[in-house]
Amino acid sequence: MTYEMLEDLEDEVSSINSIYGENTLAQISNEPRINALTFSSQPAISLRLEFPEDYPDAPPSILGTQSIGEHVAKGEGSYLVELVRETLAEVYSPGAPCVFDLIEEVGSRLQQLGIDQSSRNEEQQAAQADGQQYQADQTNALKSDGQQPLEPLGEEPPWNFSEVVTEKKSIFVARSAAVTSVDQAKQYLAHLLATDRKVAKATHNITAWRIRGENGTQYQDCDDDGETAAGGRVLHLLELMGVWNAMVVVTRWYGGVQLGPDRFRIINQTARDALVSGGLTLETGKDGNKKKGKR
């Protein structure tokens, strides 16, 4: 890296820190091209960012996480790395500094997905109130129809998450969970929609589950939630993968650009990712027996 390019990089780092706060970009070695990048919405996670010799003619690289706080949820660091890499690929333009655009776009996407750390406590309190109101509304509605009210929402389901996929401004993420009854699957879905306002307001929440009950009774169902035929495709994926006693929810926030058939590919891709991440799939081993998939 020439002296002039190094000076330009130092100027960019200085500008970023003056805008977003000291140590947003912090040098972590004697090599000025390697920095720790921290987002204000995720202060407990820092990423390792390396600028190439010919930056900005070539893009920087996200090498991985530099540090992760003690109370950060499992997988959140990996999720942030992938999100930043995807965003960088979209905002980088050869010959132009890109860190400002990267920080702005990542911040916007984190906020859209409801991962803004500074407001998380407030959102959790509001979500709890929303959940209580949701339960009351459901109970009253069922009583008016002469049906039994739903059970209390209970504890948060043990969700397993896919990687977040961004395609032409649409954002997809799937979650899966082991379930042993239809009532439990419905309870998990009700809990999700009642306590996560970002998910509840998403364009689509596509669901599918397959359950083996007592005496060999089998249950399976799906819901498109407005994305025609998507639920059936996810259910068919579960059948092809031999998945039982599991449910999957694929959430999509529409970005304003129609994806055509690609949307079904991404929906199935994230659904499969969530099932695999939770060890809910069956894979055939060398001896021909079914083995539980590993994360």
C-alpha positions as CSV (number, residue, x, y, z in Angstrom):
1,M,0.0,0.0,0.0
2,T,1.5,3.3,-1.1
3,Y,1.9,6.2,1.4
4,E,-0.9,8.1,-0.4
5,M,-3.3,5.2,-0.2
6,L,-2.4,4.6,3.4
7,E,-3.0,8.2,4.2
8,D,-6.4,8.1,2.5
9,L,-7.3,5.0,4.5
10,E,-6.3,6.7,7.8
11,D,-8.5,9.7,6.8
12,E,-11.4,7.3,6.1
13,V,-10.9,5.6,9.5
14,S,-10.8,9.0,11.2
15,S,-14.0,10.2,9.5
16,I,-15.8,7.0,10.4
17,N,-14.8,7.3,14.1
18,S,-15.8,11.0,14.2
19,I,-19.3,10.1,12.8
20,Y,-20.1,6.9,14.7
21,G,-18.0,7.2,17.8
22,E,-14.4,6.4,18.8
23,N,-13.2,2.9,18.1
24,T,-15.9,2.1,15.5
25,L,-12.9,1.2,13.4
26,A,-9.9,0.4,15.7
27,Q,-6.5,-0.8,14.6
28,I,-5.8,-4.2,16.2
29,S,-2.2,-4.7,15.2
30,N,0.8,-2.9,13.9
31,E,-0.6,-3.4,10.4
32,P,-2.9,-0.4,9.7
33,R,-4.8,-2.4,7.1
34,I,-6.4,-4.7,9.8
35,N,-9.1,-3.1,12.0
36,A,-11.9,-4.1,14.4
37,L,-15.2,-2.9,13.2
38,T,-18.0,-2.4,15.7
39,F,-21.6,-1.4,15.0
40,S,-23.4,0.8,17.5
41,S,-26.4,-1.5,17.4
42,Q,-24.3,-4.5,18.2
43,P,-21.6,-3.2,20.6
44,A,-20.8,-6.6,22.1
45,I,-19.6,-8.0,18.8
46,S,-16.6,-6.7,16.8
47,L,-15.5,-8.0,13.4
48,R,-12.1,-8.3,11.9
49,L,-11.8,-6.1,8.8
50,E,-8.8,-6.3,6.5
51,F,-8.1,-3.7,3.8
52,P,-6.2,-5.0,0.7
53,E,-3.0,-3.3,-0.6
54,D,-5.0,-1.7,-3.4
55,Y,-8.0,-0.5,-1.5
56,P,-10.4,1.0,-2.6
57,D,-9.7,-0.4,-6.0
58,A,-10.4,-3.8,-4.3
59,P,-12.9,-4.4,-1.5
60,P,-12.0,-5.0,2.1
61,S,-12.5,-8.5,3.6
62,I,-14.5,-9.6,6.6
63,L,-12.2,-12.2,8.2
64,G,-14.6,-13.1,11.0
65,T,-15.3,-12.0,14.6
66,Q,-12.7,-10.2,16.5
67,S,-14.5,-10.4,19.9
68,I,-17.9,-11.5,21.2
69,G,-19.4,-10.4,24.5
70,E,-20.1,-12.9,27.2
71,H,-23.9,-12.5,27.0
72,V,-24.2,-12.6,23.2
73,A,-26.6,-15.3,22.0
74,K,-25.1,-18.4,20.4
75,G,-24.8,-17.9,16.6
76,E,-25.3,-14.2,16.6
77,G,-21.7,-13.5,15.8
78,S,-21.8,-15.8,12.8
79,Y,-25.0,-14.2,11.7
80,L,-23.5,-10.7,11.8
81,V,-20.4,-11.8,9.9
82,E,-22.6,-13.2,7.1
83,L,-24.9,-10.2,7.0
84,V,-21.9,-7.8,6.8
85,R,-20.3,-9.9,4.0
86,E,-23.5,-9.9,2.0
87,T,-24.0,-6.2,2.5
88,L,-20.4,-5.4,1.6
89,A,-20.8,-7.3,-1.7
90,E,-23.8,-5.1,-2.5
91,V,-22.5,-1.6,-1.5
92,Y,-18.9,-1.9,-2.7
93,S,-18.0,0.0,-5.9
94,P,-14.4,-0.3,-7.2
95,G,-12.4,2.8,-6.6
96,A,-14.8,4.3,-4.0
97,P,-14.4,4.1,-0.1
98,C,-17.2,1.9,1.2
99,V,-17.1,1.7,5.0
100,F,-19.6,4.5,5.5
101,D,-22.1,2.9,3.1
102,L,-21.5,-0.5,4.7
103,I,-22.1,0.8,8.3
104,E,-25.3,2.6,7.2
105,E,-26.8,-0.3,5.3
106,V,-25.9,-2.9,8.0
107,G,-27.4,-0.7,10.7
108,S,-30.6,-0.3,8.6
109,R,-30.9,-4.1,8.2
110,L,-30.2,-4.8,11.8
111,Q,-32.9,-2.4,12.8
112,Q,-35.3,-3.9,10.3
113,L,-34.7,-7.3,11.7
114,G,-35.2,-6.1,15.3
115,I,-31.7,-6.8,16.5
116,D,-31.0,-3.2,17.7
117,Q,-29.4,-3.8,21.1
118,S,-30.1,-0.4,22.5
119,S,-33.8,-0.9,22.2
120,R,-34.0,-4.6,23.0
121,N,-35.1,-4.3,26.6
122,E,-37.8,-1.9,25.7
123,E,-39.0,-4.1,22.9
124,Q,-39.0,-7.2,25.2
125,Q,-41.2,-5.4,27.7
126,A,-43.6,-4.3,24.9
127,A,-43.6,-7.8,23.4
128,Q,-44.6,-9.3,26.8
129,A,-47.5,-6.9,27.0
130,D,-48.4,-7.7,23.4
131,G,-48.3,-11.4,24.2
132,Q,-50.6,-11.0,27.2
133,Q,-53.0,-9.0,25.1
134,Y,-52.8,-11.5,22.3
135,Q,-53.7,-14.3,24.7
136,A,-56.6,-12.4,26.0
137,D,-57.9,-11.6,22.5
138,Q,-57.6,-15.3,21.5
139,T,-59.3,-16.5,24.6
140,N,-62.2,-14.2,24.1
141,A,-62.5,-15.1,20.5
142,L,-62.5,-18.8,21.2
143,K,-65.0,-18.4,24.0
144,S,-67.4,-16.5,21.7
145,D,-67.2,-19.5,19.3
146,G,-67.9,-22.0,22.0
147,Q,-64.3,-23.4,21.9
148,Q,-61.7,-24.0,24.6
149,P,-59.2,-21.1,25.1
150,L,-55.6,-21.6,24.1
151,E,-53.0,-22.5,26.8
152,P,-50.8,-19.7,28.1
153,L,-48.0,-18.7,25.8
154,G,-45.4,-20.2,28.1
155,E,-41.6,-20.1,27.7
156,E,-39.9,-19.1,24.5
157,P,-39.7,-22.0,22.0
158,P,-36.2,-23.5,21.4
159,W,-35.8,-22.1,17.9
160,N,-32.9,-23.1,15.6
161,F,-32.2,-20.4,13.0
162,S,-31.0,-20.4,9.4
163,E,-28.6,-18.0,8.0
164,V,-30.3,-14.7,6.9
165,V,-30.6,-14.4,3.2
166,T,-31.0,-11.0,1.4
167,E,-32.1,-11.0,-2.2
168,K,-33.0,-7.7,-4.0
169,K,-33.8,-6.1,-0.7
170,S,-36.1,-9.0,0.4
171,I,-34.9,-10.6,3.6
172,F,-35.5,-14.3,4.5
173,V,-34.9,-16.1,7.7
174,A,-36.2,-19.5,8.9
175,R,-36.5,-21.1,12.3
176,S,-37.2,-24.7,13.3
177,A,-38.1,-26.5,16.5
178,A,-38.8,-30.0,17.6
179,V,-42.5,-30.6,18.4
180,T,-44.4,-33.6,19.7
181,S,-48.0,-32.5,19.1
182,V,-50.1,-30.3,16.9
183,D,-51.0,-28.2,19.9
184,Q,-47.4,-27.6,20.7
185,A,-46.7,-26.5,17.2
186,K,-49.6,-24.1,17.3
187,Q,-48.4,-22.9,20.7
188,Y,-44.9,-22.2,19.4
189,L,-46.3,-20.3,16.4
190,A,-48.6,-18.3,18.6
191,H,-45.7,-17.4,21.0
192,L,-43.6,-16.3,18.1
193,L,-46.3,-14.0,16.6
194,A,-47.3,-12.6,19.9
195,T,-43.8,-11.8,21.3
196,D,-41.8,-10.8,18.2
197,R,-43.4,-7.7,16.6
198,K,-40.9,-7.7,13.7
199,V,-41.9,-11.2,12.8
200,A,-45.6,-10.5,13.3
201,K,-45.4,-7.6,10.9
202,A,-43.4,-9.5,8.2
203,T,-44.9,-9.9,4.8
204,H,-45.1,-13.7,5.1
205,N,-44.7,-16.3,7.8
206,I,-44.8,-19.6,6.0
207,T,-45.2,-22.6,8.3
208,A,-45.1,-26.4,8.0
209,W,-44.9,-29.3,10.4
210,R,-45.0,-33.1,10.5
211,I,-45.8,-35.0,13.7
212,R,-46.1,-38.6,14.6
213,G,-48.6,-39.1,17.4
214,E,-49.7,-42.0,19.5
215,N,-50.6,-45.3,17.9
216,G,-48.8,-44.3,14.7
217,T,-51.1,-41.4,14.0
218,Q,-49.5,-38.9,11.6
219,Y,-50.2,-35.2,11.4
220,Q,-48.9,-32.7,8.9
221,D,-50.1,-29.3,7.9
222,C,-48.8,-26.0,6.3
223,D,-49.8,-22.4,5.8
224,D,-48.8,-20.1,2.9
225,D,-49.6,-16.9,4.8
226,G,-50.2,-15.1,1.5
227,E,-47.3,-16.6,-0.4
228,T,-49.2,-18.9,-2.8
229,A,-48.0,-22.5,-2.7
230,A,-45.0,-21.8,-0.5
231,G,-46.3,-23.7,2.5
232,G,-46.9,-26.8,0.4
233,R,-43.4,-26.6,-1.0
234,V,-41.9,-26.4,2.5
235,L,-44.1,-29.3,3.7
236,H,-42.9,-31.3,0.6
237,L,-39.3,-30.5,1.6
238,L,-39.9,-32.0,5.1
239,E,-41.3,-35.1,3.4
240,L,-38.2,-35.4,1.1
241,M,-35.9,-35.0,4.0
242,G,-37.7,-37.6,6.1
243,V,-38.3,-35.0,8.9
244,W,-40.8,-35.9,11.7
245,N,-41.8,-34.2,15.0
246,A,-40.5,-30.8,13.8
247,M,-41.9,-27.5,12.6
248,V,-40.4,-24.8,10.5
249,V,-41.4,-21.1,10.0
250,V,-39.9,-19.1,7.1
251,T,-40.2,-15.4,7.5
252,R,-40.0,-13.0,4.6
253,W,-39.8,-9.2,4.6
254,Y,-40.6,-8.1,1.1
255,G,-38.1,-5.5,-0.3
256,G,-40.2,-4.1,-3.1
257,V,-38.7,-6.1,-6.0
258,Q,-40.4,-9.2,-7.2
259,L,-38.2,-12.3,-7.2
260,G,-40.3,-14.7,-9.3
261,P,-39.5,-18.4,-8.8
262,D,-36.3,-17.5,-6.9
263,R,-38.4,-16.8,-3.8
264,F,-39.3,-20.5,-3.6
265,R,-35.7,-21.5,-3.9
266,I,-34.7,-19.2,-1.0
267,I,-37.7,-20.2,1.1
268,N,-36.7,-23.9,0.8
269,Q,-33.0,-23.1,1.2
270,T,-33.6,-21.3,4.6
271,A,-36.1,-23.9,5.8
272,R,-33.5,-26.7,5.1
273,D,-30.8,-24.6,6.8
274,A,-32.9,-24.2,10.0
275,L,-33.7,-27.9,10.1
276,V,-30.1,-28.9,9.7
277,S,-28.9,-26.3,12.3
278,G,-31.3,-27.9,14.8
279,G,-30.2,-31.5,14.0
280,L,-33.8,-32.2,13.0
281,T,-32.9,-34.0,9.7
282,L,-32.2,-37.6,8.9
283,E,-29.2,-38.5,6.8
284,T,-28.2,-42.0,5.5
285,G,-25.0,-43.3,6.8
286,K,-22.5,-45.7,5.2
287,D,-24.3,-48.6,6.7
288,G,-27.6,-47.6,5.2
289,N,-29.2,-46.7,8.5
290,K,-30.8,-43.3,9.2
291,K,-28.7,-41.0,11.4
292,K,-29.6,-37.7,12.9
293,G,-28.0,-34.8,11.1
294,K,-25.4,-32.8,12.8
295,R,-25.1,-29.0,12.9
